[in-house]
Amino acid sequence: MKRLEGKTAVITGAGRGIGRATAERFAEEGANVVVADLNETDIQDTAEAITDNGGTAIAEKLNVTDREAIQSVLEKTAASYGQVDIVVNNAGITSDAQLLKMEEDAWDQVIDVNLKGVFNVSQAAAAKMKEQQSGVILNASSVVGSYGNFGQTNYAAAKWGVNGMTKTWSKELGKHGIRVNAVAPGFILTPMTEKMPDKALDMMRDKSVLKQLGATEDIANAYLFLASDEAKFITGEILAVDGGVVI
Ligand code: NAP
């Protein structure tokens, strides 16, 4: 039996990077996947890769700052597959600058997507999951959400907030059969990090006790475990998947 057989998962930011790897991994394990992201070409590519591989997926254009669009995607998901079993709040952006140079816009955009976006999607999904009396919400945190990072005031604040929401929602929603957890990746090679200078990537590699950067499948496998019934007694947890950056 596949680990997510018969389950339906909505994954935000699934057009590329960690989100795409998670969508592909979930589909391999039998989930119906809703590939939700901003970029039309990326979502079509991901959904096609999944269906070409024998999986089930639909592509939905979604901006996690748009609360009406979120409702509509969740309704379409329920209409297509019956339930919304799993939500992965993976969509995220960076807009780095040191405190004294950070523009208000950079603060607002990162908070809007990485913090409020997680709230928007989870609030709508939790209402559906409450009706079902079951569900799993998974949030993208970061090592930066527990130790801060030079030049990332906005991003650190958002990820710290994600950790707080994860713990709060696990307490509020547990009685409805809803588990809420987060994954805190270390430094993973994706389009988000590939734009960083080699020197910065070398520094990140060096911070890991394994002296490695992570791969997207390392994070996808963590989400898979937390989404599956193997983790049925785990909630309110922030799982570090970071090669030992934070110990
Ligand atoms: P990525 O390669 O940049 O992918 C992020 C995806 O999210 C992109 O497809 C992007 O779409 C999408 N997105 C951005 N804003 C959105 C919005 N408003 N609504 C819907 N989708 C949106 O990033 P990644 O490295 O895979 O990171 C995924 C998550 O893991 C993020 O939350 C990130 O903070 C977290 N994380 C990553 C690392 C790392 O080392 N990579 C470490 C710790 C945590 P566009 O392509 O159209 O912009």
Boltz pocket constraint, residues with backbone or C-beta under 6 A from the ligand:
constraints:
  - pocket:
      binder: B
      contacts: [[A, 12], [A, 13], [A, 14], [A, 15], [A, 16], [A, 17], [A, 18], [A, 19], [A, 36], [A, 37], [A, 38], [A, 39], [A, 42], [A, 62], [A, 63], [A, 64], [A, 65], [A, 89], [A, 90], [A, 91], [A, 92], [A, 93], [A, 113], [A, 117], [A, 140], [A, 141], [A, 142], [A, 143], [A, 184], [A, 185], [A, 186], [A, 187], [A, 188], [A, 189], [A, 190], [A, 191], [A, 192], [A, 193]]
      max_distance: 6.0
